Amino acid sequence: MANTERTDISRITEKSPYQDMTNGNQIYGGGGSKAFCTGEWRTETPVMNWEKCAQCLLCVPVCPDSSIPVKDGKRLDFDYDHCKGCGICAKACSFKAITMKEGI
């Protein structure tokens, strides 16, 4: 890949060799993470108990992967394509509506 093509992040995929990646500490475009489904890294999965959920949305801002979507002021189910199972949302939930399950 030519050096000028390295700035086009749409050409970089999970199969690209490291030589074709952008140089470290350099960002050439935003929003590239949407194209990479990183949820397969997960060893534990957050599971919602909707009966316990108070829609307080405290889990939303603590998610480092923005994997808790909100629409019309209500949280939706997890974006499992990008959730890495860190469990921060479960710890932030005062209502114990989120539990972590291994291997789901």
N, C-alpha and C positions, 0 to 999 in steps of 0.2 A: 504494500500500500504506500502510495506517495506521501511525503510528509504533510502536504497541504490537505490530504484527505483525512489525516488524523484529527483535524478540527471539526469534522462532520461526525457528530456522535451517532447519527442514524446509521452509519456504516459499521459501528462497533457492536458486536454481539457477544454473547457468552462463549462463543466458539472462536473469537478472535485471539490470536497469539499475543502475548504481552508486548511484542515489538510493535504491534499496530495500535496499541492503546495510547491515549494522550499521556504526555509527560506528567509525572507526579506534581501535585500542588498546583495544577493548572486546570481550570474549568472552562470549557468551550461552549457549553450550552446547558440549559436547565431542563428538568422534566424527564431525564433519561431513565430514572428509576421505574417509571411506569411501564417501561417496555420489558423489564426484567422481573420475572416471577420468582421471587426469592423465598417464598413461603416453604419451599421444600427443604429448607435448612432446619426447619422447626423440629424439635424433639418433644416439646409439649405444646398443647393446643388450648387456647382459651375457649371456654364453653359458657354461653349465656344461659342464665335462668331468668327468663323474661318475667316470671311472676314476682321475682325479687327486685327487678330493675325499677328504680324510681325515676329514670330519665334525668338524673342530676347532671349528667355529662362530665363528671369529674374524671372519668377514664379517658376521655377524648384527648385532652391536651398533653397527657403524660405518655401517650403512645409514640415511641421514637420513629416508627415507620408509617405514621398516619394511616393506620389500618383499621380505624374505627370511623366509618363514615357517618355523617349527620345530614339529614334532609328535613327541611321544614321544622327545625328545632328538636327533632327526635333522632336518637342514635339508632343506627341500623346494625345488622349483623356484621361480624368481622370480615375484613378483606383478607381472606386466607391466602390469596395469591402473594401477598406481601408480608403478612404477619410472621415474625420469626419466633414467636412463643416465649418472649422474655418474661412475661408474667407481671410486668409493672402495672398493667391495667387491673389485674386481680388484686394486687396490693392496694391500689388506690380506691377500690370500690368499698365504700362504707357499708353497703347493703349486702355484701357477700353474694352478689348476683353473678360474678365471674369466677369460675373455678378452672384450674389448669388440669388437663388430662393428658397423660403420656401417650404418645404415638397415634393420636387420632388424625 
